[in-house]
Amino acid sequence: MPTNLGDLPPEIILQIAQNLDNQSLLRLARSCRALCWLLTPETGQRAHTAAFAPLDLYEENFIYDYGQRHGVDDPVFSLHASYGVPAGEFGASDWDVLGKAVAGGELANVRGLLKHNVDPNSYVVSGERLLSLAVQSRNVDMVRLLLEFGADASRLDLITDTSPLVHAARGQKEKIVRLLIEASADLDANMVMQSIGAYCNPETMQMAIAYGGNPAAISSGGLTLLQSIAYRNDVHLLNVVQSELQPTIINAQNDVGHTALHIALSEEYSPLAMHLACHAEIDVDIQDIWGLTALHLAIQNRRFDVAHALIQKGANLNLLSLMGRIVYT
């Protein structure tokens, strides 16, 4: 008679394992090294089943090909990508056991599942990847843990196509932004440089540029880094990127025809306005969709110092807006 479980034939041990609950299975696997190796496929399958919400919940947002693993493999089609909003809520649902643990900072539970080969790049029902959930919870240790197990800092969320770096910048968690940059996150992904410009300090922007971030990046919505800085009114950030900017970027227009100078002049007082108005490459006569030039806005908002600088640079005093306004009316 065998004296212990390790002496039983493997097929019998596997049959026993299939009839155990998850906790009992894990205790059995830990009882000796040989059993741990033998039961790895079963524990891995159980870990995947326990970690993710049921398939039918994922199918509210995604279409999968035969054999694809929900929550792990990228789907054939995201049903709500054109809207940018999932069915249900953003974040981890109560069914997303692993996602909930990541968002809740449960390091031990997450580590245990990752050790059973659960994919660190997996995603919850809403399409957000584990790394994005960790970033949004502002948990540096969880971000480090996921990166340690191989999470890709460049993988975008499904449905919204949002980079973890964008989440980190918007959350104004500089330490996480820098951690992701060091982990080779894609600095050219949509809205990454613009988000760093909008929310991070000049030192982080310098780091992003040093790691290959493009100051001339333009988002899918037409937003440039310079326009992002203009919305923020940060002269220090302007000084960081100014030498890297080309004329096409300095004079680039957004969806309503505003350049960075238009944006700066739209504020009651912006210290950037004079800096931009005096830039050697600035085009002072660009009109927005309403026909307004920087000079129109400077006079309208009583920025007569900027208006004088624009006139000195040769601004056209006779350009009409769509309302028939010339610059001095």
HELIX and SHEET records of a PDB file:
HELIX    1   1 LEU A    5  ASP A    7  5                                   3    
HELIX    2   2 PRO A   10  GLN A   18  1                                   9    
HELIX    3   3 ASN A   22  ARG A   30  1                                   9    
HELIX    4   4 ARG A   33  LEU A   38  1                                   6    
HELIX    5   5 THR A   40  ALA A   51  1                                  12    
HELIX    6   6 LEU A   55  TYR A   58  1                                   4    
HELIX    7   7 VAL A   97  ALA A  103  1                                   7    
HELIX    8   8 LEU A  107  LYS A  115  1                                   9    
HELIX    9   9 LEU A  130  GLN A  136  1                                   7    
HELIX   10  10 VAL A  140  GLU A  148  1                                   9    
HELIX   11  11 PRO A  164  ARG A  170  1                                   7    
HELIX   12  12 GLU A  174  GLU A  182  1                                   9    
HELIX   13  13 VAL A  192  TYR A  199  1                                   8    
HELIX   14  14 PRO A  202  ALA A  210  1                                   9    
HELIX   15  15 LEU A  225  ARG A  232  1                                   8    
HELIX   16  16 VAL A  235  VAL A  241  1                                   7    
HELIX   17  17 GLN A  242  GLU A  244  5                                   3    
HELIX   18  18 PRO A  247  ILE A  250  1                                   4    
HELIX   19  19 ALA A  260  SER A  266  1                                   7    
HELIX   20  20 PRO A  271  ALA A  277  1                                   7    
HELIX   21  21 ALA A  294  GLN A  300  1                                   7    
HELIX   22  22 PHE A  304  GLN A  312  1                                   9    
SHEET    1   A 2 PHE A  62  ILE A  63  0                                        
SHEET    2   A 2 PHE A  77  SER A  78 -1                                        
END                                                                             
